[in-house]
Amino acid sequence: MKKPFEKKILAQNKARRKYQILDQFEAGIILTGPEVKSIKSGHANLSDSFAKISAGELWLIGAHITPYRFSRQEQNPKRDRKLLVKKSEINHLAGKLQRGVTLIPLKFYQKRSLIKLELGIARGLKLYNKKKFQKEKELKRETARELKNLR
């Protein structure tokens, strides 16, 4: 019997605080050797980054991958990186992206020996929505605390 694949999360974006995630999908990413080592050691930052469709290809823009310190190659930590997605998925995404909706990277993770990127189709939250979610989160925390005290 085969074991299911374990996903080891290497870097995560805190975008769920600012955006409502409508849909999620997986994409491969083209990286250099030192970038792979840097991501696996946890030196990647996805905040303030996004994905964009340009000339029929999907690109990751603004992700910061700290240069691997033992590398001899010169690296630009904020360079644009091409994402590996089928043409049919790109066409599907292009149809879903309308005004007020964007593609944001949610996390880097390792699947087998490959590094994958989870992208989300997201809509920005309004201030009143953020407050509502925070109140719900506090309520859940309080009930969990009270249930723990009853034991």
N, C-alpha and C positions, 0 to 999 in steps of 0.2 A: 504494500500500500504506500502511495506517494504522500509526502508531506506537502501541505500548501506552502506557497512561497511566503517567506517572511519579508516584510518591508521594514528596513531599518531607516528611520527618519534621520537625515543628516542636517537639514536646515528647515526652519519653518517661518512662515510669514504671519504677522499678527493682524492681517487684513480683515479678519472676521469681525473685528471691532468696528471697522469703518464701512464695511460693505455687506450687503446681503448676497450670499452666494446662490445663484440660480441653477447652475449646472457645473459639473466637474468632469475633467477628462485628463488622460495621461499622455505625455509627450516625451520622446527621447530628446537628447540635447547633444550637440557637437561640442566637445571639449578637448583641450590639449592635455597631455599627460600630467604636467604640474598642476593644472586646474583640478583634475580628478583627485590627486593626492590632497590638495588643499581642501576640497569639499569633504572628502572622507575624514579629514581631521577636524572638521567642524568650522572652517573658516569661510563661510558663505553668508551673505546677507541679502535677503529678498525684499526688504522694505523699500518703498519708493520705486519699485520696478513694475514693469507691465509687459504684455506681449502685444505685438502688432502684426497685422497681415500687410506685407509689402511685396508687390510684384508676384503674387501667387505663392509666397512663402511666408512662414511664420517665424518671427524673430523675438527673442527675449532682450529687452532693453532696460538698462539701468541696474541690473543685478551686480552686486559687488562680490567678487571672489578674490580674496586676499592672495597675493602671489606666494607661491610655495617657497619657503625660505632656503631650501637646499637646491633650488633650481638655478641653472645657469642661463636659462632663457629670459629675455626681457618680456614682461607681461603687462598688459593693460588691464587693471582689475575691473573696469566698467565697460569693457568692449561689448558690442552687440553679438549675441550668440544665436545661431540658427537652431530652430527646433525641428525635430523630425516627426512629421505628421503626414498622413495620407492626404492626397488631393481632395478626396471626397469629404474628409473631415474639415479641411480648410474651407471648402465651399459651404458646408453646413454651418460652420462658425461665422462666415461672412454674412450669411442670411440672418443669424441671430444677433449680430452686433448692430444695434441701432443707437440712436441718440440716448445718452445717459447710461449705457452699458459698456463695460470694458473687460478685457482679459487680464487677470492678475495671477501671478504665480503664487501658489499656496505652500508648496514644500518641495524640497529635494529629498529623494529617498533612493535607497539601493535595493534593487530587485535582482536577485542572483548576483552577477558581477557588474551589472549595468547601473548607471545613475539615471534616474527618471525624474521628470518634473511634473507635478500635479498642477494643472491650471484650472482656474475657475472663471466662469462668466459671472460678473458681479455688477450690482447696481449700488451706488452710494446710498448710505443711510442718512436720513434727516436727523436733526438734533433730537426731536421728540421721540423718534424710534430708538435712538441710542439710550435715552433715559428709560424708556419702557423695558428694553432688554436688560438694563442694569438693575431695575427694580425686580424683575423676574428672577434674575440671578441671585440677588440678595435674599429674596424670599425662599428660594431653594436651599441656600446655605443655612438660613435660620431653621428651617424645618429639619434639615439633616442634623444640625447641632442639637436640637431638642430631642429628636429620636435617639441620638447617641447618648444623651443624658438620661433617658428613660431606661436604658438597659442596665 
